[in-house]
Amino acid sequence: MAKKPKSGDNPNIVRLWPTTLLVKRFAHYQKVNPALLELFYAHCERDRGGPVHAYASKDDLLSQYPMHAELGELAEFIGQAVVEVAREANRGLWPDDDRVRVTLTGLWFQISNRHAFHEVHVHGNASWSGVYYVQAGDSGASADGEAGGQPNGVTRFYGPHLEHMAGGFGDYGNLYLHRNSWDSVPQDGKLCIFPAHIKHMPFPYDGERDRVIVSFHAQVFDSSGNMSYNYGFQN
């Protein structure tokens, strides 16, 4: 029988399908990030033969560089963080002592500058995805009143209800729906993990230094190695 989601203090309230994100800073980023930048620019140099302002590697970096210490350290940090956010999102559904396993099904880096960006998209083949900011450069949110008001290289996430609000009604009763996006402002060493189905995009970026990030996909398995997904009806 499916478990009823916990509702808080009011027994008459049921909260369904929340959107849970994790944002935290890697304690070792000052050691790891310079080594990652060296690796990524060398990779780009071999692939493209020179500097570029919009580059994305293939998503098999962990297979390409299995012995790279700092890349492995970042992957371990990401895996632990996926467990942290997934455990919180599944509170009351996972056994407290369940030892889950995370598989990073894809991990790649991106370099952007000169107004490079990626259109709105979602990630498939994963339950969780994320972005790790190796070098934020001059990314940031524009100050109020600045000409254009355009964020520079921030990652914007869109609420799952967004497409239903175009012709919808807004009043004080659904105030919680009025803010239909959230911006993750890049910061060196910052990790942001989000449900893979959430629409998002990085805003165009331009700065003195490149914006360099790592993106990834993650699948989560229970202690027996199962995904535990039921495609049918639950009784």
C-alpha positions, 0 to 999 in steps of 0.5 A, spaced: 500 500 500 502 506 498 504 511 504 501 517 505 505 523 504 507 527 511 503 533 512 506 537 518 502 539 524 495 539 521 492 532 520 487 535 515 493 537 510 496 533 505 502 536 501 504 532 494 509 532 490 514 538 492 520 540 489 526 539 493 533 542 491 540 541 494 545 547 494 551 546 498 559 548 497 564 543 496 569 544 502 575 542 498 573 546 492 580 551 493 584 545 492 580 541 487 577 546 482 584 549 479 586 541 477 579 541 474 580 547 470 587 545 468 584 538 466 578 541 462 582 546 458 587 541 456 581 537 454 578 542 450 585 544 447 586 537 444 579 537 441 578 543 438 586 546 438 585 552 441 580 557 445 573 556 444 567 560 447 562 555 447 564 548 449 561 542 452 565 535 453 562 528 452 558 526 458 563 520 459 569 524 463 569 519 469 571 513 464 576 518 460 579 520 466 578 514 471 585 516 475 584 523 475 584 524 483 580 531 483 575 529 478 574 522 482 574 527 489 568 531 486 564 525 483 564 522 490 562 529 493 556 529 488 554 522 490 554 523 497 550 530 496 545 526 491 544 521 497 543 527 502 537 530 497 534 524 495 533 521 502 530 528 504 525 528 498 523 521 500 523 522 507 518 517 510 518 512 504 525 510 505 527 505 511 531 510 515 537 504 515 537 503 507 544 504 504 542 506 497 547 507 491 548 512 486 550 511 479 553 517 475 550 515 468 553 522 465 558 527 467 561 532 463 564 539 463 562 546 459 565 552 458 561 558 456 563 566 454 561 571 449 553 570 451 553 563 450 547 559 453 543 553 453 536 553 451 530 551 456 531 543 457 530 537 462 535 531 463 533 524 461 535 517 464 536 520 471 532 521 477 537 527 479 541 532 475 546 537 478 551 543 476 557 544 480 560 551 478 568 550 477 569 557 475 563 562 476 567 568 472 563 574 472 556 571 473 551 574 477 544 577 478 543 584 475 542 589 480 535 592 480 534 598 475 540 596 471 539 597 464 536 590 461 536 587 468 539 581 465 542 576 469 549 574 467 550 566 467 545 564 472 542 558 472 534 559 472 529 553 474 522 553 472 516 551 477 513 544 474 506 548 474 509 554 469 506 551 463 499 551 466 499 558 469 499 562 462 491 562 462 491 561 469 488 565 475 492 569 480 490 571 487 492 571 494 490 564 495 495 561 490 500 566 492 505 560 493 505 559 485 506 566 483 514 565 484 514 560 478 522 561 477 528 560 482 535 563 480 542 559 482 547 564 482 554 561 480 559 561 486 566 557 485 565 550 489 557 551 489 553 545 487 546 545 486 542 538 485 535 538 482 530 533 480 532 531 473 525 533 470 525 540 472 526 545 466 532 550 467 537 554 463 543 557 464 542 565 462 547 568 457 554 569 460 559 574 458 565 576 462 573 577 463 574 569 465 570 563 462 564 560 466 566 553 467 561 548 470 560 540 471 553 537 469 551 530 471 546 525 471 544 520 477 540 514 478 539 511 485 538 504 487 536 501 494 540 497 498 538 490 494 540 494 487 533 495 485 531 502 482 524 500 485 520 503 480 513 501 479 510 502 472 503 500 474 497 501 479 499 501 486 494 498 491 
